[in-house]
Amino acid sequence: MKKFVLVAAGAMAALTGAAQAQDWSGLYVGGSIGTANRETEWNDLDNDWGGGIQASDSVDATAIGAHLGYNWQWGNWVVGAQGGFSFADASETEFVNGDVDVDNSLSFVADLRANAGYAWGSFLPYVTVGVAYSDLEHSWLEIDDTEDSWQDFGNETALVYGAGVQYAFAPKWSAGLEYVIYDFDSETETNPLDYRMDVETQMDVVRLTLNYDLN
């Protein structure tokens, strides 16, 4: 029994030491690649087109990005700030209701986020939240009646949140997997005939990340 206790104590000490071995603090730079899915819904608020959802689309795109961040570490707890930029051609034009061109365009998103995680050895699981800006724009163009249209408006800002995990595979290198949601909420626009259309967009991104420690 005594031998078992000693062995168990030694194993716990070794695990604790391993959990505290990795230093995640300091400045880092990195890149990412993954897939993005943008979903948009057009909701007719004043029954101009019969009410309810009039158009929706779901577009998948490759997302490629770069980021720069800084971490502070206290024991196993790690918090940080990170700014990033991603390209994702998540644009689509569709023809609905017989005579309407509906366009939803998005090509990039930039974000500023706060991260918080708990390090366990070479692994760092974390959650993230922040704000984002993109070139998201919408257009609803009725071919024979431009007054009954909603042209060139967008809800470019978004709340971004998600989670991920990093693995330190070399002294200055780490790789990870991240899932984030860009919630653009909704934007309501009034056309020249005083009819309102509400447009709501969300983009989900799953990506692989690679970081290099600049310290």
Solvent accessible surface area in square Angstrom, and as a share of the most:
residue,aa,sasa,rsa
1,M,182,0.81
2,K,157,0.66
3,K,157,0.67
4,F,138,0.57
5,V,77,0.45
6,L,113,0.56
7,V,97,0.55
8,A,39,0.30
9,A,56,0.44
10,G,42,0.41
11,A,50,0.39
12,M,122,0.54
13,A,66,0.51
14,A,67,0.52
15,L,94,0.47
16,T,61,0.36
17,G,40,0.39
18,A,54,0.42
19,A,4,0.03
20,Q,106,0.47
21,A,81,0.63
22,Q,43,0.19
23,D,92,0.48
24,W,25,0.09
25,S,40,0.26
26,G,6,0.06
27,L,67,0.33
28,Y,21,0.08
29,V,58,0.33
30,G,14,0.13
31,G,25,0.25
32,S,14,0.09
33,I,93,0.47
34,G,20,0.20
35,T,73,0.42
36,A,1,0.01
37,N,40,0.21
38,R,0,0.00
39,E,95,0.43
40,T,1,0.01
41,E,77,0.35
42,W,0,0.00
43,N,52,0.27
44,D,4,0.02
45,L,66,0.33
46,D,46,0.24
47,N,106,0.55
48,D,37,0.19
49,W,61,0.21
50,G,63,0.61
51,G,18,0.18
52,G,39,0.37
53,I,99,0.50
54,Q,34,0.15
55,A,7,0.05
56,S,61,0.39
57,D,15,0.08
58,S,69,0.45
59,V,18,0.11
60,D,105,0.54
61,A,15,0.12
62,T,82,0.48
63,A,3,0.02
64,I,96,0.49
65,G,13,0.12
66,A,60,0.47
67,H,18,0.08
68,L,93,0.46
69,G,5,0.05
70,Y,87,0.33
71,N,15,0.08
72,W,117,0.41
73,Q,43,0.19
74,W,155,0.55
75,G,56,0.54
76,N,17,0.09
77,W,157,0.55
78,V,5,0.03
79,V,57,0.33
80,G,8,0.08
81,A,45,0.35
82,Q,16,0.07
83,G,29,0.28
84,G,18,0.17
85,F,82,0.34
86,S,9,0.06
87,F,126,0.53
88,A,3,0.02
89,D,107,0.55
90,A,0,0.00
91,S,45,0.29
92,E,67,0.30
93,T,84,0.49
94,E,44,0.20
95,F,122,0.51
96,V,25,0.14
97,N,76,0.39
98,G,60,0.57
99,D,44,0.23
100,V,0,0.00
101,D,50,0.26
102,V,0,0.00
103,D,44,0.23
104,N,1,0.00
105,S,34,0.22
106,L,1,0.00
107,S,48,0.31
108,F,48,0.20
109,V,3,0.02
110,A,31,0.24
111,D,14,0.07
112,L,113,0.56
113,R,11,0.04
114,A,57,0.44
115,N,20,0.10
116,A,44,0.34
117,G,8,0.08
118,Y,90,0.34
119,A,1,0.01
120,W,132,0.46
121,G,11,0.10
122,S,40,0.26
123,F,103,0.43
124,L,11,0.05
125,P,65,0.41
126,Y,23,0.09
127,V,94,0.54
128,T,5,0.03
129,V,76,0.44
130,G,14,0.13
131,V,96,0.55
132,A,7,0.05
133,Y,116,0.44
134,S,0,0.00
135,D,48,0.25
136,L,0,0.00
137,E,80,0.36
138,H,2,0.01
139,S,21,0.14
140,W,0,0.00
141,L,55,0.27
142,E,22,0.10
143,I,88,0.45
144,D,127,0.66
145,D,55,0.29
146,T,78,0.45
147,E,96,0.43
148,D,16,0.08
149,S,3,0.02
150,W,2,0.01
151,Q,91,0.40
152,D,109,0.56
153,F,16,0.07
154,G,15,0.14
155,N,10,0.05
156,E,51,0.23
157,T,94,0.55
158,A,9,0.07
159,L,89,0.44
160,V,0,0.00
161,Y,82,0.31
162,G,19,0.18
163,A,47,0.36
164,G,14,0.14
165,V,55,0.31
166,Q,14,0.06
167,Y,94,0.36
168,A,10,0.08
169,F,107,0.44
170,A,34,0.26
171,P,127,0.80
172,K,77,0.33
173,W,102,0.36
174,S,9,0.06
175,A,37,0.29
176,G,13,0.12
177,L,91,0.45
178,E,7,0.03
179,Y,95,0.36
180,V,0,0.00
181,I,25,0.13
182,Y,1,0.00
183,D,44,0.23
184,F,4,0.02
185,D,91,0.47
186,S,46,0.29
187,E,60,0.27
188,T,65,0.38
189,E,58,0.26
190,T,69,0.40
191,N,7,0.04
192,P,94,0.59
193,L,77,0.39
194,D,111,0.58
195,Y,75,0.29
196,R,103,0.38
197,M,0,0.00
198,D,22,0.11
199,V,0,0.00
200,E,85,0.38
201,T,1,0.00
202,Q,70,0.31
203,M,1,0.00
204,D,38,0.20
205,V,2,0.01
206,V,64,0.37
207,R,12,0.04
208,L,110,0.55
209,T,11,0.06
210,L,81,0.40
211,N,17,0.09
212,Y,72,0.28
213,D,38,0.19
214,L,82,0.41
215,N,99,0.51
